[in-house]
């Protein structure tokens, strides 16, 4: 996935001189995860450059550059560092297009390495998606595989809407046979990552791999067929794809790393029960992180949803 995102950035910069990449350590170092490696050497310091450690300033700079006709792609180094930029995102980035009656689009793609699973210290593993998804005026996407990472990033940079691009850190080193460039489904459409007939499992980002692993175990050990729906886009949600799946299976589980209360799972569960109630054979369940601050690395494996917790939920929705 690192290579796919790097290629997506490089191809976007090669195609359009107005694309700029900047953030903390993204230039000479190539980013802490080496996602921007080589971009400064290829495109120069005016198009790929380092910034001070000031996330509000990074996004504010991106907003100003967009007003001047550029397509900035700022990186906020870690999800836990993104919170100082929330004022810029909520008060300005999300609102300028509406404020100007469409005359001033915000062509900004904010890249954020996100979620847990890499054994990092405090502030380096968070799930900030609901803050952004609740902010009308920004799109929020999260790829689960290298092909989507490349395609969705290119689409985000080329579009006229501001995008929060959440990159699942623990999937950075996932591998996929891939010939670039590649174009996958439009980013606002969910996809069925694995067809199934008994239970719909809705996931995004790194949790898609967890859901796929659980589906393999469920089929091998119990003959249970899980349909895995990869949301891909978190705002706006492709709820029609989720509802179509639930109407086929009659059961739904939503899995995400973020704490349970007021997470995306609650919104999805509400819509499923409002619009597909008569198709349900069991209540919609959520498998999530806990309502606590993100734990130390030594407890990360207990805190994060895994295959076992997801399979426990599968057993529960299948109970007569």
Helices and strands as residue ranges (DSSP letters): H 2-15, E 19-23, H 39-43, E 48-50, H 55-67, E 71-76, G 79-81, G 83-85, H 86-88, I 89-93, H 96-99, E 109-114, H 129-133, E 138-141, H 146-158, E 162-168, G 169-171, E 191-194, E 199-203, H 207-222, E 226-230, E 233-235, H 239-249, E 252-259, H 264-275, G 277-279, E 285-289, G 297-299, H 300-303, H 307-318
